[in-house]
Amino acid sequence: MSIHARWLIFIVVLTIFCIWVATPPEFKGVQTEACATASEAEQAGLKCTENIELDFNGDGQLDFALNITQSLGLDLVGGLRVLLQADIPAANFTVEDLSETANNVSRRVNALGLTEATIQVQGRNRILVELPGVRDPEQAVATIQQTALLEFVDFGGLSQQVLGFEGVKIVTSEQVELQRNSTAEGSDEDPFADRQAHPVTGLPFETVMTGAGLQAASAVLSASQGTGTPQWLINFEIKPEFQDVFGNFTASRIGEPMAIVLDGEVLSAPTIQAALRDGGVISGQFTEEEANTLALQLRSGALPIPLRVESTQEVGATLGQESVRLSIQAGVIGVIVVLAFMLIYYRLPGLAADFALIVFIFLNIAVFKLLPVTLTLPAITGFLISIGTAVDGNILIFERVKEELRDGLPLDEALKAGFDRAWTSIRDSNLSTIIICAILFMFGQTPGASIVAGFAVTLAIGLILNLFTAVIVTRTFLYIIVDVFRKQIENNRSLLGV
């Protein structure tokens, strides 16, 4: 079997897989509407996802999982618009603080999987958040708004009373300091009336370090000591500038409890066994969702400015169904025109290019769903432009082949020379555009500019895949076609467009 035949088998298998991935979920038996209204128990008997999940040994743990999902932007699918208001007087923070808060909100939203969310600073004390395709608005808003004030609190001398404090709200020195900075003038209400102070001194508990000292946090599943029951924990690492403070404190309190407190509530109060400088573990009878949410909030950092929800509004697709239909129709017509041009002008090479372009399109759509990439109108535009670059690569190859044939080279040598000499041009042009995409993506990381990042991502993906399809796929199809029609081509060079 020739190398081109082996490549053909691989390309056919890859294309079939991509077509299956690209197929809408309804054609795969996914019951989208039923799952949207079903309870968790009812969803167990429904097919609610396109994902490929395999359990080879039947132990209940997935041995292979491939997530397949298509994320759509606010302009295509609608979503939720949330207006957040600073919950402290404007005099207590700077514009830089508000921008940093917006960046933290953006990181939290992106970690939720809403990669095309729009976050914009409005005025002196507001942040506008647009969340495309949100299914659970309450959870999304809670995750964005949550300040996640994590504290490591000195519980020295309270070894005999630790169990009575777990799950209890307490007041700490850090909470008092934050309240002093945020309380509106003239407010007589005691915000800590329902929280316990230190039982011995009657004063707030002393905060050793806040979550600001954390460098990383991740949720992990670990067997609980003694019972063997799996328990969700949060591993954390400490920033270098906080390691001395935390390390010195824990070294001086070995054998004493230290409370881990989230938003005033004592999660746990483990006994310090050794000096901790670079990290540790947070436990607190978490569910998987609670552990992942807390880890996300800690990774994103506490919001520099506490926020309250000023208003929420569910919005429909800004383009409208008719606009979406017309956009898709225009794209399909454009692709058909390109396919017809390549076939008419380049004949048999054009046929190979058309096959390669079809593979390119399905390959792109499959990658969009596997990553996943959130599709908005700018992102779709980037994809369509990448189709044009794929055609450009084929044109460079075919024109080089025609030049070699006109110079008198035999057919096989002309084909080889055409691909070899066109490759450097295709490589350099695509790489230069990929560099531009990287620059656009970096600019798109600022709040309010995510649509630029979406355009850059889809265009870059298309350019990278084009390096494969324009050379490997087109070469394979063209050599197979030439082998099939070799006699006709030798008698009639016009079949190659010469």
PyMOL commands that set and color helices and strands:
alter all, ss='L'
color gray80, all
select helices_A, chain A and resi 3-22+25-28+32-37+40-43+74-77+90-92+95-111+137-145+159-164+173-182+211-213+240-252+288-300+320-346+348-370+377-406+411-443+450-484+486-491+493-496
alter helices_A, ss='H'
color red, helices_A
select strands_A, chain A and resi 52-54+64-66+71-72+79-86+118-122+126-132+150-154+207-210+214-223+230-238+258-262+265-268+279-286+307-315+374-375
alter strands_A, ss='S'
color yellow, strands_A
deselect
rebuild
show_as cartoon
